[in-house]
Amino acid sequence: MNINEYIFSGIFSHLASYKSELPQVLWPNIVYRDDLPDNYLKVDILPAETRTVGVSSLNQHIGIVQIMVNVREDQGAILAAQYADKVLSLFPRNTRINESGIRINIDKQGYISPAMQNQSWYSVAVSIPYNVIVK
């Protein structure tokens, strides 16, 4: 596996361990048609550039975990905001996620965007910066 696959696997496993506390998670690369649940999370991992760190030429892989909280409009923006707060609480600053010896670091506090209405949904974006340092 390449480094991004370890990052994706670690983030997805961390999130899945809290599935009883969250709406259904719609994973990337799975097509959902008209059978969307009333509330759901859509997870994307957005890798950025890789930087060289230190004299020993370590590589720092950085990116953002982007989780869209979606609730049907008849349930209101407040429910979407409550779910977003819950999602953000699962990735507090200084979280360390270990995946097959790779440590995914959440060194910065994530942030929540304001709710927006998208057709018949209220959507709230939760953004969580991460980094991984490897040789």
N, C-alpha and C positions, 0 to 999 in steps of 0.2 A: 504494500500500500504506500502511496505517497503521503506527504505531510498533510495535505488538505483532507484526505480521506480519514486520517486519524483525528483531525480537528472536527470534522463533520460527525464522525462516530461518537466522539466524546461529548460534544454539545448535545446531540440527539439523545444519547443515553442519560445524560444529566436531566434533561427536560422530561424524558419518559419516566424517570423515577418518581416524578410528581404528578403523573397523569390522573390520579384520583382527585386531585385538587384543582384541576384545570379543565377547560372545555376540550373537546376532541382536537388532536393535533393533525393537521393535514401535512404530510411529509412531502418534500420536493420530489419531482419526477413521477408523481402518481396523479393520474387524471381523475378528477372528481367532476361529474356532470351535474345533473339536476338534483342529486341526492345530498346536498349540503346540509349539515346539521344546523340547528338554530344558532348555535354559538360555536366558534372554532378558532384555532390558532393556525396561522400559516408561517412556517419557519423557513428562512433563507439565511445562508451564511455567505457573507460578502468579503472574500479575501482581498487584501490590498497588496501593495508592493512588499517585497522581502528586503530587509536591510541587513547590513553587516554590522556586528556589534563587537567591540573590544579588539584586542590585539590577537586573540586566538581565532579570529574569523568565525565567530558564531553567527548563525543566521537567525534573525528575528522575523517571524511571520506575524503580520498584524491583520486585523480585519474587524468586522462588525457582525454580530449575530442580530439579525433583523426579524422580529416576531410581530406579525400583524394580528392583533386581537380583533375579531369580527363578531358582532352580534346583530341580529335582525333589528330593523329600525323600530319595531313595535315594543322592543325591550328597553330601548333608550340608551343614550350615551353614558349614563352613570354606570350601568352594568359593564359596559366596555372599559371604562376607566378603572373600575374595581378589579376586573380581570388583569388589566395592564399593570396595576400596582402589585398584584400577586406574582405575575411573571417577573417583574423587576426584582421583587424580593428573593427570588430563587437564584439570582446572580449578584449577590452583594459584592462590593469592592473587596479585594483580596481572596476571592474564591479561587481555588485550585482544583482543576478537573484532570484526573490522570486517565489516560487512554493508552494502554499497551506501552507504558514507559514514557509517553509524551505528556508533558505537563502544560495544560492550557490555563493561562493566567488571566483573570479578570482583575486588572489593576486599577481601573477607573470605574467610577459610578456610571451606570447606564442612565438612559434618559427616556422620557415618554413624550411623544408628540401629542398635540391636541386632537381630540376626536374629529373625524371628518365623515360626512355622509357620502356614501358611494352606492348609488342606486338604492336598493332596499336594505342596506347595511350601514351600521356605524362601525368605523374602523379606527383603531388606535395603534400607532407604530411604537414598539418598544425596541430601542437600539442599545446593544451591549457590546462595548469594545473589548477585544481580546488580543492577546499576543502569546506566541510560543517561541521559545529560544531553543535551537538545536544546533548540533555541529554539522 
